[in-house]
Amino acid sequence: MIDVRNISFSYGQKAVLQDVSFSAGDGEVVGILGNNGAGKSTLITCINRVRRPDSGDVIIDGLSTGSMKERDIARLIAYVPQNTEAVRISVFDSILLGRRPYIRWGMGREDIEACQAVIERIGLGSLQLRCMDELSGGEMQKVMLARALVQKPRVMLLDEPTSNLDPRNQHEMMAIVRDMAREEHITVLAVLHDLNLALRFCDRLFFLKDGRGFCCCGRDEVDGGIIRDVYGIDAEVFAAGDRRFVLIGG
């Protein structure tokens, strides 16, 4: 589905990403993890060409995004940033903005129906006529996710989608992401800080350390050694049924 090949990026003389490579399959949720400053958010924006990498390429369904126009990239990749400004626009219209890559002369019935389907799927029907600046943080995150889904992307990039959310909304958000990835065959790359949340909802975890790819492994392969090497802290990983949990500290 998506193959990230040897991505490097620098801010001036400071190297942020160095030769980063990994791949993700159809319908797979991959968590991108690492310490603050490891390059996680920069990697996400290099993948969708918000930032142009110094070197490397991103291949989606066998096509290189390096030579694509912005509209074509937007049809393949949806991006949900960390923070979104709350403006005076209705929830429905905000979600409808996700159809921009497909609209040329004006929105049509297909665009309206796509928005309505996503609103119903995520449970935003009671909010669709409210203004964005009236929403809570959790409601705002769901709207941004709906806007991304209405693009009908092949790949969805989420930069800390659970930041500033309470535990219930964190789990609800990630459950929606996981289910939609499987149902719509979308590859999801999500920057996360919560290891337990990543182990609960991600199929695989890609760890960055100091701007380099440290390892990419299945959630069942994550152990205390990986966490110690990446984060510099002692940790133990426990299994309970089909779930795994991280306990930080000695």
C-alpha atoms as one frame of an Amber mdcrd trajectory, in Angstrom:
protein
   0.000   0.000   0.000   2.567   2.593   1.106   6.337   2.288   0.958   8.416
   5.041   2.587  11.906   4.866   1.114  15.000   6.500   2.580  13.401   9.792
   3.630  15.829  12.451   4.874  14.976  16.004   5.900  16.885  18.893   7.458
  16.031  22.300   8.859  19.005  24.252   7.575  22.077  22.437   8.894  20.113
  20.388  11.438  19.283  16.874  10.242  15.830  15.871  11.522  15.226  12.668
   9.544  17.988  10.428   8.251  17.322   7.655   5.756  13.939   6.603   7.219
  12.239   3.619   5.575   9.224   1.446   6.393   6.086   0.106   4.740   2.445
  -0.427   5.695  -0.245  -2.599   4.187  -3.851  -2.253   3.134  -6.177  -1.656
   6.097  -3.278  -1.600   8.549  -2.904   0.847  11.450   0.735   1.675  12.162
   1.676   3.718  15.214   4.664   6.055  14.864   6.371   6.450  18.229   9.477
   7.956  19.791  10.679  10.671  22.121   9.825  14.336  21.600  12.050  15.685
  18.846  12.574  12.279  17.240  11.069  13.543  13.963   7.594  11.948  14.066
   5.544  14.963  12.960   8.180  15.939  10.390   8.012  12.439   8.920   4.238
  12.685   8.561   4.472  16.000   6.717   7.215  14.660   4.440   5.009  11.716
   3.495   2.210  13.988   2.267   4.608  16.573   0.785   3.627  19.411   3.105
   7.407  19.411   3.511   9.569  18.271   0.637  12.179  15.733   1.733  15.839
  16.353   0.956  15.963  12.821  -0.438  13.881   9.675  -0.606  10.477   8.824
  -1.977   6.990   7.676  -0.983   5.309   5.010  -3.102   1.548   4.429  -2.849
  -0.021   1.624  -4.875   3.132   1.556  -6.971   3.036   5.288  -7.747   5.637
   7.805  -6.592   4.161  10.906  -4.932   7.281  12.911  -5.735   6.052  13.867
  -9.194   2.343  14.192  -8.349   0.309  17.377  -8.292  -1.186  18.517  -4.980
  -4.718  17.566  -6.043  -3.629  14.030  -6.916  -1.795  13.630  -3.601  -4.904
  14.864  -1.765  -6.933  12.114  -3.423  -4.521   9.529  -2.078  -3.537  10.946
   1.312  -5.655  12.579   4.020  -3.904  14.463   6.830  -5.191  15.362  10.280
  -2.756  17.757  12.028  -2.234  18.110  15.773  -4.161  21.354  16.101  -7.015
  22.832  14.098  -8.252  26.382  14.511 -11.900  26.583  15.525 -13.571  28.880
  12.976 -17.135  30.083  12.544 -18.251  27.418  10.080 -20.779  24.624  10.438
 -19.671  21.070  11.141 -21.246  19.893   7.872 -19.437  22.530   5.812 -16.187
  21.757   7.584 -16.488  18.084   6.672 -17.495  19.011   3.121 -14.105  20.723
   2.711 -12.640  17.235   2.567 -14.219  16.842  -0.870 -12.167  19.684  -2.375
  -9.790  17.354  -4.274 -12.804  16.088  -6.261 -14.782  19.323  -6.741 -14.114
  21.290  -9.915 -17.201  23.361 -10.753 -19.174  22.989  -7.551 -20.312  20.366
  -5.101 -22.719  17.726  -6.336 -24.990  15.054  -4.949 -22.091  12.594  -4.632
 -20.211  15.033  -2.382 -23.256  15.641  -0.165 -23.988  11.923   0.108 -20.351
  11.166   0.987 -20.507  13.698   3.823 -23.810  12.374   5.123 -22.511   8.801
   5.117 -19.425   9.704   7.150 -21.443  11.859   9.567 -23.786   8.937  10.217
 -20.916   6.450  10.552 -19.054   8.530  13.163 -22.184   9.689  14.959 -22.012
  13.409  14.260 -25.636  13.850  13.174 -26.625  15.921  16.201 -23.644  18.249
  15.657 -23.711  18.822  11.906 -25.470  22.218  12.072 -23.435  23.524  15.003
 -20.439  25.790  14.473 -16.921  24.487  14.892 -16.066  27.078  17.536 -18.824
  25.653  19.755 -17.364  22.143  19.945 -15.362  20.409  22.643 -11.894  19.050
  21.921 -13.192  15.524  21.449 -15.971  16.649  19.120 -13.493  18.711  17.102
 -11.200  15.706  16.671 -14.093  13.605  15.373 -14.999  16.297  12.838 -11.400
  16.436  11.594 -11.387  12.663  11.271 -14.667  12.825   9.324 -13.177  15.448
   6.987 -10.236  13.131   6.322 -12.468  10.112   5.707 -14.708  11.960   3.258
 -11.643  12.412   1.021 -11.832   8.660   0.374  -8.063   8.371   0.857  -5.868
   5.333   0.413  -3.626   6.548   3.252  -4.597   8.577   6.328  -1.985  10.433
   8.396  -2.903  11.327  11.974  -0.594  13.551  14.013  -1.347  12.906  17.692
  -5.080  12.306  17.151  -5.695  11.685  20.869  -3.830  14.675  22.286  -5.873
  16.659  24.837  -8.598  13.997  24.911  -9.821  12.229  28.046  -9.358   8.412
  28.229 -12.873   7.650  27.004 -12.513   9.883  23.940  -9.015   8.544  23.269
 -10.304   4.989  23.062 -13.394   5.986  21.092 -11.283   7.909  18.584  -8.799
   5.079  18.060 -11.585   2.483  17.814 -13.189   4.506  15.021  -9.828   4.810
  13.257  -9.124   1.075  13.522 -12.597   0.043  12.348 -12.669   2.472   9.417
  -9.184   1.371   8.338 -10.372  -2.220   8.095 -13.774  -1.506   6.586 -12.587
   1.036   3.998  -9.165  -0.567   3.357  -7.323   2.586   4.402  -3.733   2.474
   5.578  -3.398   4.604   8.725  -0.158   6.086  10.065  -0.731   7.631  13.493
   1.766   9.560  15.616   1.114   8.512  19.208   2.716   9.037  22.616   0.659
   6.593  24.671   2.308   3.177  24.393  -0.680   1.342  25.840  -3.033   3.026
  23.386  -0.710   2.040  20.536  -0.554  -1.579  21.711  -4.346  -1.655  21.973
  -5.264  -0.266  18.561  -2.267  -0.497  16.210  -1.303  -3.533  14.157   2.366
  -2.560  14.065   4.581   0.052  15.703   7.355   2.019  14.008   9.826   3.541
  16.447  11.937   6.593  15.595  15.047   7.455  17.564  17.131  10.561  16.908
  15.675  10.962  13.433  16.334   7.392  12.341  14.093   4.377  12.115  14.881
   2.181  15.119  12.555  -0.744  14.384   9.159  -1.625  12.919   7.474  -4.561
  14.600   4.151  -6.166  15.369   2.568  -5.210  18.663   3.248  -8.715  19.995
   6.968  -8.168  19.417   7.253  -5.020  21.537   9.182  -5.682  24.730  10.880
  -3.821  27.544  14.194  -3.814  25.699  12.801  -1.871  22.739  11.139   0.659
  25.027  14.310   1.076  27.079  16.470   1.563  23.973  14.080   4.075  22.383
  12.955   6.084  25.415  15.770   5.495  27.885  13.423   4.238  30.615  12.855
   0.901  32.295   9.634  -0.819  31.309   7.952  -4.201  31.326   5.388  -5.491
  28.847   2.658  -7.792  30.151   0.130  -9.926  28.300  -3.454 -10.347  29.486
  -5.500 -12.464  27.132  -5.020 -11.050  23.665  -3.941  -7.637  24.963  -0.556
  -6.271  25.992   0.238  -3.547  28.495   3.313  -1.482  29.336   4.323  -0.734
  32.891   6.848   2.106  33.095   9.486   2.185  35.816  11.045  -0.331  38.136
